[in-house]
C-alpha cells in the first residue's frame, strides 16, 4: 500500500461484531448505534452523564399521550453463527414509563426476525436494572439486531449492553515465557571472509 493512493483501506479497520455496548465511543453520536423511529414526540438523545455511574448513556423520551412506537437506539448486522448460543444483557433505568422499557434482539437470515425477543424491565419508575436472555441461532441465521425499547411514554436510560457467544473460546491467549538474553559482541572485521561472489 505504501505510495499507492488508489489502495483500499485494509480490512483490520472495518467494523465487525457488536461494539460500544457502553455508549462511550463516538463524536456527535454513539459509535455503532443508530436512532430509529424517532421524531418530535419520540426523542432519542446521547447523554454525556446519563449512563450508570455517571458515564455516557443513551436515552429515550416520549411525552404522555403520544402514540406508542418502537422508538429505539439499535445496532444492526451483528454476525451470528447457526447453531451457536448467545447471551444478551443490558441495563435500563426508567422514570414514569407507561408501557414497557427494556431491550430487544432480532435474529435475521433469508427471512427477518427468525428470533424476536423483547426483554422487558417493566414500567413505572425504577433504578438501574439488568435484564438478559439467551438464544441459539437457527440454521439459516446470519446476523442479529440489538436495540433499546421504550414502547409507550416516559423516560428510559440505557447502558452497558453485552452480546456474547456462550462457551466461545477466547479469541486470543497469551502466556509469559522465561526471560531470554542476547549478548551482542563486536567482531573483528578482518576475520570476516565473504564468499567470492559476495560483491557481485
Buried (B, 14 or more C-beta within 10 A) or exposed (E): EEEEEEEEEEEEEEEEEBBBBBBBEEEEBBEBBEBBEBEEBBBBBBBEEBBBEEBBBBBBBBEEEBEBBBBBBBBBBBEBEEEBBBBBBBBBBBBEBBBBBBBBBBBBBEEEEBBEBBBBBBBEEBEBBBBEBEBBBBEEBBBBBBBBBBBBBBBBBBBBBBBBBEEEEEEEEEEEEEEEEEEEEEEEEEEEEEEEEEEE
